[in-house]
Amino acid sequence: MIVKFGKKYLEELFVIGKCSNKHHRYQPHIVKKFALRVSTLQNAPCIEALFPLKSLNYEVLTGDKKGVSSIRIDNKYRLEFIVSEEGTEPTITICTLKEIIQII
């Protein structure tokens, strides 16, 4: 899959390992798991390849977040993203990362 970062802080966390914005500072183990989850998304040939990976807890959200998917970073955080497909042959799945959300 092609992964695009919807927000600058997400790209900074993945590339640099930390974020310049103090509002989006996370513990090192969360940043490491976030990078692992992004790599998993990049290496997946299609969105369906994520379904059997139970540790991801892949889900399509409903309600006011209709059209947004999420996977778990850990028990406290999830990564929200939007999936879109382009072209007819071959299909390119583009995943735009939206936000890291704390689960309450």
NULOPA-935070 format. One record per residue: residue in three letters; x, y, z of N, C-alpha, C, CB in turn. Coordinates in Angstrom, 1 decimal, padded with zeros to 4 digits. Atoms other than C-alpha are relative to their C-alpha. Glycine has a CB too. Example, Ala and Ser with C-alpha at 12.3 -4.5 7.8 and 13.67 -1.06 7.14 Angstrom:
2
{Ala,{000.9,-001.2,000.0},{012.3,-004.5,007.8},{000.9,001.2,000.0},{-001.0,000.0,001.2}}
{Ser,{-000.9,-001.1,000.0},{013.7,-001.1,007.1},{-000.8,001.1,000.8},{000.4,000.5,-001.4}}
# end
This chain:
104
{Met,{000.8,-001.2,000.0},{000.0,000.0,000.0},{000.9,001.2,000.0},{-000.9,000.0,001.2}}
{Ile,{-000.6,-001.3,-000.1},{001.0,003.6,-000.5},{-000.5,000.7,001.2},{-000.2,000.8,-001.3}}
{Val,{000.4,-000.7,-001.2},{000.9,005.5,002.8},{000.4,001.4,-000.1},{000.7,-000.7,001.3}}
{Lys,{-000.2,-001.4,000.0},{000.5,009.2,002.9},{-000.3,000.5,001.4},{-000.9,000.7,-001.1}}
{Phe,{000.2,-000.6,-001.3},{000.7,011.3,006.0},{-000.9,001.2,-000.1},{001.3,000.3,000.7}}
{Gly,{000.9,-001.1,000.1},{-002.3,013.6,006.5},{000.4,001.1,000.9},{-001.4,-000.5,000.4}}
{Lys,{-000.4,-001.1,-000.9},{-000.6,015.6,009.2},{001.5,-000.1,000.2},{-000.7,-000.1,001.4}}
{Lys,{-001.5,-000.1,-000.1},{003.0,016.8,009.6},{000.6,-000.8,001.2},{000.4,001.4,000.1}}
{Tyr,{-000.5,000.6,-001.2},{003.4,015.4,013.1},{000.1,-001.5,-000.2},{-000.8,000.3,001.2}}
{Leu,{000.0,001.5,000.2},{002.6,011.8,011.9},{001.3,-000.3,-000.8},{-001.2,-000.4,-000.7}}
{Glu,{-001.2,000.3,000.8},{005.4,012.0,009.3},{001.3,000.2,000.8},{000.0,000.9,-001.3}}
{Glu,{-001.1,-000.2,-000.9},{007.8,013.4,011.8},{000.3,-001.1,001.0},{-000.1,001.3,000.8}}
{Leu,{-000.1,001.2,-000.9},{007.1,010.6,014.2},{000.5,-001.2,-000.7},{-001.4,-000.3,000.7}}
{Phe,{-000.5,001.2,000.8},{007.7,008.0,011.5},{001.4,000.2,-000.4},{-000.9,-000.2,-001.1}}
{Val,{-001.4,-000.2,000.6},{010.8,009.5,009.9},{001.0,000.3,001.0},{-000.1,001.2,-001.0}}
{Ile,{-001.0,-000.4,-001.0},{012.5,011.2,012.8},{000.0,-000.7,001.3},{-000.1,001.5,000.3}}
{Gly,{000.2,000.7,-001.3},{011.1,009.4,015.8},{-000.5,000.9,001.1},{001.2,-000.7,000.4}}
{Lys,{000.6,-000.9,-001.0},{009.9,012.5,017.6},{-000.6,001.1,-000.8},{001.1,000.6,000.9}}
{Cys,{000.8,-001.0,000.6},{007.7,015.5,016.9},{000.4,001.4,000.5},{-001.4,-000.2,000.2}}
{Ser,{-000.3,-001.3,-000.4},{008.5,019.2,017.0},{-001.1,000.7,000.8},{000.4,000.9,-001.2}}
{Asn,{001.2,-000.5,-000.7},{005.0,020.0,018.2},{-000.2,-000.7,001.4},{-001.3,-000.2,-000.8}}
{Lys,{000.0,000.6,-001.3},{004.9,019.5,022.0},{-001.4,-000.6,000.3},{000.2,001.1,001.0}}
{His,{001.3,000.6,-000.2},{001.2,018.7,021.8},{-000.1,-001.5,-000.4},{-001.1,000.8,-000.7}}
{His,{000.0,001.3,000.6},{002.0,015.5,019.9},{001.3,-000.8,000.4},{-000.1,000.0,-001.5}}
{Arg,{-001.2,000.8,-000.5},{004.8,014.0,022.1},{-000.5,-001.2,000.7},{000.8,000.9,001.0}}
{Tyr,{000.4,001.3,-000.5},{004.5,010.4,022.9},{001.2,-000.7,000.6},{-000.7,-000.9,-001.1}}
{Gln,{-001.0,000.8,-000.6},{006.4,007.9,025.0},{000.8,-000.8,-001.1},{-000.6,-001.0,001.0}}
{Pro,{-000.8,000.7,001.1},{009.3,006.1,023.0},{-000.6,-001.3,-000.4},{001.4,-000.2,000.5}}
{His,{000.6,001.2,000.4},{007.5,002.8,023.1},{-001.2,000.1,-000.9},{-000.4,-000.9,001.2}}
{Ile,{001.1,-000.3,000.9},{004.4,004.3,021.5},{000.5,000.4,-001.4},{-000.9,001.1,000.6}}
{Val,{-000.6,-000.5,001.3},{006.5,006.0,018.7},{000.5,-001.3,-000.7},{001.1,001.0,000.2}}
{Lys,{-000.5,001.2,000.6},{008.2,002.6,018.1},{-001.1,-000.9,-000.6},{000.9,-000.8,001.0}}
{Lys,{001.1,000.8,000.5},{004.9,000.8,017.8},{-000.7,000.7,-001.1},{-001.0,-000.3,001.2}}
{Phe,{000.6,-000.7,001.1},{003.5,003.5,015.6},{000.8,-000.2,-001.3},{000.0,001.6,000.4}}
{Ala,{-000.8,000.3,001.2},{006.4,003.1,013.2},{-000.2,-001.4,-000.5},{001.5,000.3,000.3}}
{Leu,{000.2,001.4,000.4},{005.9,-000.6,013.2},{-001.4,-000.2,-000.7},{000.0,-000.9,001.3}}
{Arg,{001.3,000.1,000.6},{002.2,-000.2,012.4},{000.0,000.7,-001.4},{-001.1,000.7,000.9}}
{Val,{-000.1,-000.7,001.3},{003.0,002.3,009.5},{000.7,-001.0,-000.9},{000.7,001.3,000.1}}
{Ser,{-000.7,001.0,000.8},{005.5,-000.3,008.2},{-000.9,-001.1,-000.4},{001.2,-000.5,000.7}}
{Thr,{001.0,001.1,000.3},{002.8,-003.0,008.4},{-000.9,000.5,-001.1},{-000.8,-000.4,001.2}}
{Leu,{000.9,-000.5,001.1},{000.5,-000.8,006.3},{000.7,000.1,-001.3},{-000.6,001.4,000.4}}
{Gln,{-000.7,-000.2,001.2},{003.2,000.0,003.8},{000.3,-001.4,-000.7},{001.3,000.7,000.2}}
{Asn,{-000.4,001.3,000.6},{004.1,-003.7,003.3},{-001.3,-000.9,-000.3},{000.8,-000.8,001.0}}
{Ala,{001.2,000.8,000.3},{000.5,-004.9,003.0},{-000.4,000.3,-001.5},{-001.2,000.4,000.9}}
{Pro,{000.3,-000.2,001.5},{-000.4,-005.5,-000.7},{-001.4,000.6,-000.2},{000.0,-001.4,-000.7}}
{Cys,{001.4,-000.5,000.1},{-004.1,-004.6,000.0},{-000.5,000.1,001.4},{-000.9,-000.8,-001.0}}
{Ile,{000.7,-000.1,-001.3},{-006.4,-003.7,002.8},{-000.4,-001.3,000.6},{-001.1,001.0,000.0}}
{Glu,{000.5,001.3,-000.4},{-007.7,-007.2,003.0},{001.1,-000.8,000.7},{-000.6,-000.8,-001.2}}
{Ala,{-001.2,000.7,-000.7},{-004.2,-008.4,004.1},{000.1,000.3,001.4},{001.3,000.3,-000.7}}
{Leu,{000.0,-000.3,-001.4},{-004.8,-006.7,007.4},{-001.0,-000.7,000.8},{-000.2,001.5,000.1}}
{Phe,{001.1,000.6,-000.7},{-007.9,-008.6,008.3},{000.5,-001.2,000.9},{-001.0,-000.5,-001.0}}
{Pro,{-000.4,001.1,-000.8},{-006.2,-011.8,009.5},{001.0,000.3,001.2},{000.7,-001.1,-000.8}}
{Leu,{-001.0,-000.4,-001.0},{-003.7,-009.9,011.7},{-000.8,000.5,001.2},{001.0,001.1,-000.5}}
{Lys,{000.9,-000.3,-001.1},{-005.7,-010.0,015.0},{000.6,001.1,000.9},{-000.3,-001.3,000.8}}
{Ser,{-000.6,-001.0,-000.9},{-003.2,-007.8,016.9},{-000.3,001.4,-000.5},{001.5,-000.3,000.1}}
{Leu,{000.3,-001.3,000.5},{-004.1,-004.9,014.7},{-001.4,000.5,000.4},{000.1,000.0,-001.5}}
{Asn,{001.4,-000.4,-000.3},{-007.8,-004.9,015.6},{-000.5,000.9,-001.0},{-000.1,000.6,001.4}}
{Tyr,{000.5,-000.8,001.1},{-008.6,-003.5,012.2},{-001.5,000.1,000.1},{000.4,-000.6,-001.3}}
{Glu,{001.4,-000.2,000.1},{-012.0,-001.9,012.1},{-000.3,001.2,-000.8},{-000.6,000.2,001.5}}
{Val,{000.6,-001.1,000.8},{-014.1,000.4,009.9},{-000.9,000.7,001.0},{-000.7,-000.4,-001.3}}
{Leu,{000.8,-000.8,-001.0},{-015.5,003.2,012.1},{-001.4,000.4,-000.6},{000.8,001.2,000.5}}
{Thr,{001.3,-000.4,000.4},{-019.1,004.3,012.0},{-000.4,001.3,000.7},{-001.1,-001.1,000.3}}
{Gly,{000.5,-001.3,-000.6},{-021.2,007.3,013.0},{000.7,001.2,-000.6},{000.3,000.0,001.5}}
{Asp,{-000.6,-001.2,000.5},{-019.4,010.6,012.8},{001.3,-000.2,-000.7},{000.1,001.0,001.1}}
{Lys,{-001.3,000.4,000.7},{-016.2,008.8,011.6},{-000.2,-001.0,-001.1},{001.0,-000.5,001.1}}
{Lys,{000.3,000.9,001.1},{-017.9,007.0,008.8},{001.1,000.2,-001.1},{-001.4,000.2,-000.6}}
{Gly,{-001.0,000.0,001.0},{-015.3,006.1,006.1},{001.4,000.0,000.5},{-000.2,001.3,-000.9}}
{Val,{-001.3,000.0,-000.6},{-012.4,006.1,008.5},{000.2,-001.4,000.6},{000.1,001.1,001.1}}
{Ser,{-000.4,001.3,-000.5},{-010.6,002.9,009.4},{001.0,000.2,001.1},{000.6,-001.0,-001.1}}
{Ser,{-001.0,-000.1,-001.0},{-008.4,002.2,012.4},{000.7,-001.3,000.3},{-000.6,000.6,001.3}}
{Ile,{-000.7,001.2,-000.6},{-005.8,-000.2,013.8},{000.5,000.5,001.3},{001.1,-000.5,-001.0}}
{Arg,{-000.5,-000.3,-001.3},{-004.5,-000.4,017.3},{001.5,000.1,000.0},{-000.4,-001.1,001.0}}
{Ile,{-001.4,-000.1,-000.2},{-001.1,000.9,018.2},{000.4,-000.8,001.3},{000.4,001.5,000.2}}
{Asp,{000.0,000.8,-001.2},{-001.5,-000.5,021.7},{-001.3,000.0,000.7},{001.2,000.4,001.0}}
{Asn,{001.3,000.0,-000.7},{-004.3,-000.8,024.3},{-000.5,001.4,000.2},{000.1,-000.8,001.3}}
{Lys,{000.4,-001.3,-000.3},{-004.4,002.9,024.8},{-000.2,000.9,-001.2},{001.0,000.6,000.9}}
{Tyr,{000.0,-000.8,001.2},{-003.9,004.3,021.3},{-000.4,-000.8,-001.3},{001.4,000.7,-000.2}}
{Arg,{000.3,000.5,001.3},{-005.2,003.7,017.8},{000.4,001.0,-001.1},{-001.5,-000.4,-000.1}}
{Leu,{-000.4,-000.9,001.1},{-004.2,005.0,014.4},{-001.1,000.0,-001.0},{001.3,-000.6,-000.7}}
{Glu,{001.1,-000.1,000.9},{-007.0,006.3,012.2},{000.5,000.4,-001.4},{-001.0,001.1,000.5}}
{Phe,{-000.4,-000.3,001.4},{-006.7,006.4,008.4},{-001.1,-000.2,-000.9},{001.2,-000.9,-000.4}}
{Ile,{001.0,000.1,001.1},{-008.7,006.7,005.2},{000.6,-000.8,-001.1},{-000.4,001.4,-000.5}}
{Val,{-000.4,000.9,001.1},{-008.4,004.0,002.5},{-000.7,000.4,-001.2},{-000.2,-001.5,000.4}}
{Ser,{000.7,-000.2,001.3},{-009.0,004.8,-001.1},{000.8,-000.8,-001.1},{000.1,001.5,-000.4}}
{Glu,{-000.6,000.7,001.1},{-008.3,002.9,-004.3},{000.0,000.8,-001.3},{-000.7,-001.4,-000.2}}
{Glu,{-000.1,-000.7,001.2},{-007.2,004.3,-007.6},{000.3,-001.0,-001.2},{001.2,001.0,000.0}}
{Gly,{-000.2,000.8,001.2},{-007.3,002.9,-011.1},{-000.8,-001.3,000.0},{001.5,-000.3,-000.2}}
{Thr,{000.7,001.2,000.1},{-008.8,-000.3,-012.3},{001.0,-001.2,-000.1},{-000.9,000.0,-001.3}}
{Glu,{-001.0,001.1,000.1},{-005.7,-002.4,-013.2},{001.4,000.6,-000.1},{-000.3,-000.8,-001.3}}
{Pro,{000.2,000.6,-001.3},{-003.6,-002.7,-011.1},{-000.6,001.0,001.0},{001.3,-000.6,000.5}}
{Thr,{000.6,-000.8,-001.0},{-005.4,-001.4,-008.1},{001.1,000.5,001.0},{-001.1,-000.8,000.8}}
{Ile,{-000.9,-000.6,-001.0},{-003.4,001.0,-005.9},{-000.8,000.4,001.2},{000.8,001.2,-000.7}}
{Thr,{000.6,-000.4,-001.3},{-004.5,001.3,-002.3},{000.8,001.1,000.6},{-000.3,-001.2,000.9}}
{Ile,{-000.6,-001.1,-000.7},{-003.7,004.6,-000.8},{-000.6,000.2,001.4},{-000.1,001.4,-000.8}}
{Cys,{000.5,-000.2,-001.4},{-003.9,005.0,002.9},{000.5,001.3,000.5},{000.6,-001.2,000.9}}
{Thr,{-000.4,-001.3,-000.5},{-003.9,008.5,004.3},{-000.2,000.0,001.5},{-000.9,001.2,-000.6}}
{Leu,{000.0,000.1,-001.4},{-003.0,008.5,008.0},{-000.6,001.3,000.5},{001.4,-000.2,000.6}}
{Lys,{000.7,-001.2,-000.5},{-005.3,010.9,009.9},{000.5,000.4,001.4},{-001.5,-000.4,000.1}}
{Glu,{-000.2,-000.5,-001.3},{-004.6,010.9,013.6},{000.4,-001.2,000.9},{-001.2,000.7,000.6}}
{Ile,{-000.2,001.0,-001.1},{-003.3,009.0,016.7},{-001.0,000.4,001.0},{001.5,000.0,000.5}}
{Ile,{001.1,-000.3,-000.9},{-006.3,008.8,019.0},{000.2,-000.8,001.3},{-001.3,-000.3,-000.6}}
{Gln,{000.0,000.7,-001.3},{-006.2,008.0,022.7},{-001.4,-000.7,000.3},{000.4,000.9,001.2}}
{Ile,{001.3,000.7,-000.3},{-008.8,005.4,023.6},{-000.3,000.2,001.5},{000.2,-001.6,-000.3}}
{Ile,{000.5,-000.3,-001.4},{-010.8,006.3,026.7},{-000.6,-001.2,000.6},{-000.9,001.2,000.0}}
# end
